[in-house]
Amino acid sequence: MTAVASAVTIPARERAVQARALPTRTIRVALAGCGVVGGALVRLLHSSADAIGARHGVRVEIVRVLVRDARRKRDVPLRAGVFTSDVEQFVAEDVDVVVEAIGGSDVAGVIARAALGRGTRLITANKELVASAGASLAALGRTAGATLDFGAAVGGSVPVISTLRDLLGTLPPVYVRGILNGTSNYVLSQLERGSDYPEALAAACHRGLAEADCTRDMDGSDTAAKLAIVAWVSFGVDPSTLPVRRIGLLPEPARFVRYASALGGRVRLIAECARVTDGGITCVVEPVIVPLESSFARTELEDNRVEVGLGWSGPLAVSGPGAGGAPTATSLLSDLLSPVPRTADSSPTRAFEAVDDPRAHSWLVAGRVSARTLLRTLDTSGIPIQSVRASAGDSHVVTRPAAWAALQPVIAELAASNADPLVARVELPAVGRDLS
Amino acid sequence: MTAVASAVTIPARERAVQARALPTRTIRVALAGCGVVGGALVRLLHSSADAIGARHGVRVEIVRVLVRDARRKRDVPLRAGVFTSDVEQFVAEDVDVVVEAIGGSDVAGVIARAALGRGTRLITANKELVASAGASLAALGRTAGATLDFGAAVGGSVPVISTLRDLLGTLPPVYVRGILNGTSNYVLSQLERGSDYPEALAAACHRGLAEADCTRDMDGSDTAAKLAIVAWVSFGVDPSTLPVRRIGLLPEPARFVRYASALGGRVRLIAECARVTDGGITCVVEPVIVPLESSFARTELEDNRVEVGLGWSGPLAVSGPGAGGAPTATSLLSDLLSPVPRTADSSPTRAFEAVDDPRAHSWLVAGRVSARTLLRTLDTSGIPIQSVRASAGDSHVVTRPAAWAALQPVIAELAASNADPLVARVELPAVGRDLS
């Protein structure tokens, strides 16, 4: 047999079976929020109505939409009468499902508790809400016979939560680690391509990835909330009580990009939840300098990427657009069409606890000081240095592996002398001039 | 605020909630097959019993195992009495779920029809069975009120089917494309590292990836079956009627590796299902020569990788170990613990049909002939040539974009003159010496 002899010629066209099932059931939905995500969901439901009817036998009807200004004209295929700005009217609506896409915790929390408390299924894209109140909301729902789904809260379109949930019957992961914020990753990519920070931010806003204030994206808060949710799903730890060690990219993200480039790598804001002792997990969000050819360095623009280590030959990985209206709306729709709630089993039932990170990593430590001053500061800490670079009062070192805790006095001393200290984890195989 | 000031110190240890739910329900399982995959499932169920009980409130009991030799000693935590080699006794067992992990279509088909026909849920890792009879089995199950799940049939541990299913409510993908066979990818990786083919095959067997005869892995048949299942889930086309254009890596995989290396790329056996006309899809499995730095080239050893194009900025991608006992068993367990069947909506309901591939690609065409002869053969076809290389009666060209159909006379002529023709798709940005 030759390699090509097995090719099969395609026969004459043959119609696939076309019997379209007629929608047999209507799902009545109340939607909170009609911005980037909510609006995208409305449009997606409209454009996919036939496919949804054929494939799932259901018709999704949006009967009420909560917005700030009910009279504002919106580019969505809905009649004007469905809009309301009255939260009480909104939560009183008798529906099958409430979809929450307004973000924040205040009004969103009122809506979530009202829905779950009277037994109505809640689907949310709101990572702050789930991170801060997910466990209690799920408990409230269990009592009332309603469920909480939040696949859209992490990863945008990337099936992070469902992938983790699929692994729930097995031994827990060794680690879950990834890029969970599309906006900051987009900004880093633009900085790498030569933009300055204001330009990069403006481009992210223009692309519909960010609001005017994206502090929570850039300082790692958004990532930390998502990581807490990941830890909840993977390790059963109540996300509201989970400590997350967090270093963000502010105030000057371009410095991270510059130092990473000097070291021959790229910086990525990486979230990690890892089993570091038998029953202990550590959660960290921090800039990590990774090799140029690594999968994380190659995760660009608004893409997210999550790797799940299971102790096999390689990790499971999922990646794709992690921000933006259409990707997040797709994830909401996926939860909405799931024949059963997916998150009934998210209650904290395992014996994992959060512990201090005992692991040693190499660190980039930078400050607006001379190399001599920086080295002297580190010398007192006893942390060995691997390499040092300096230019005109802006110096950075890469340390040999050291625990996070050992680094704290150094950072405190640099901060006290107004040296604008900056720290990132370094995961490069070999870095710079070796001083050992 | 400095970048590090936002770091949160981890407080004193605090026990997470430990209330373990007691298993409230027993799932009685009959398992067909106790080889690499079946045995791994038994071990996984044993080691994860506590986690399953706590997390899902269920206890999984394996009450019967079908094997060829019931008296053979096996390294699995099961009492000897559960084994049987009697298919009739096996199918008569009254259980909640039948898990089929024996492969092939004959006995597996009998077991599947018996289970689904009397209303028992079937979970299978058997891609041949699902590709050849999935639609009729699903229909049989629907009539009897039972469901068919087959997440483990594609991708090993990689959540290919569940990711595609999650997208079902939206408009169908533009394309699904990926590496779906871990064994052949492992062999290609070993060849790239300098092994010869027998060594690479032996290593794959030793790793538990392949049986002694891995013709179906290497000739693309296994990949084609998985692609048909992917097309069923994504586009609703009955997989048993779906034509798949297929080029394998046999008889001499090392030739592909050698030519790809000469062109500065790597060869991967890639399966693709793409919408090429409004309602038409094309399914192909073929060696593709991809750039060294591409995600597919970087998918090594037994990893699988699937990309789903949705018309967004980038594709969704899932990757990870795609072969081996533990990864596949994890996928079976995931289906087993899913609170509801996942595949109730896999009936062919959309109007997609399979059509000939109208797209033009660059092709590598090689033969054991002189460059002059190869060029003359191509010249008669009218397909323009981009580059040519030759060494001692072994020549290969890269064509300019041409449709697959236009290539067939060339291949036929080369085969007729015993030139061992070989064809691969080329996806390199610029290849070799330009002859235009």
Interface residues (C-beta under 8 A of the other chain):
Chain A: M1 T2 A3 V4 A5 S6 A7 V8 T9 I10 P11 R13 E14 R15 A16 V17 Q18 A19 R20 A21 L44 S47 S48 A51 I52 A54 R55 H56 G57 S157 V158 P159 S162 T163 D166 L167 L168 G169 T170 L171 P172 D219 G220 F235 G236 V237 D238 T241 P243 V244 R245 R246 I247 G248 L249 L250 P251 E252 T282 E293 S295 R298 L301 E302 D303 V308 L310 W312 S313 G314 P315 L316 A317 V318 S319 G320 P321 G324 A326 P327 T330 S331 L333 S334 L336 L337 P339 V340 A344 D345 S347 P348 T349 R350 A351 F352 E353 A354 V355 D356 D357 I411 A415 D420 P421 L422 V423
Chain B: M1 T2 A3 V4 A5 S6 A7 V8 T9 I10 P11 R13 E14 R15 A16 V17 Q18 A19 R20 A21 L44 S47 S48 A51 I52 A54 R55 H56 G57 S157 V158 P159 S162 T163 D166 L167 L168 G169 T170 L171 P172 D219 G220 F235 G236 V237 D238 T241 P243 V244 R245 R246 I247 G248 L249 L250 P251 E252 G280 T282 E293 S295 R298 L301 E302 D303 V308 L310 W312 S313 G314 P315 L316 A317 V318 S319 G320 P321 G324 A326 P327 T330 S331 L333 S334 L336 L337 S338 P339 V340 A344 D345 S347 P348 T349 R350 A351 F352 E353 A354 V355 D356 D357 I411 A415 D420 P421 L422 V423
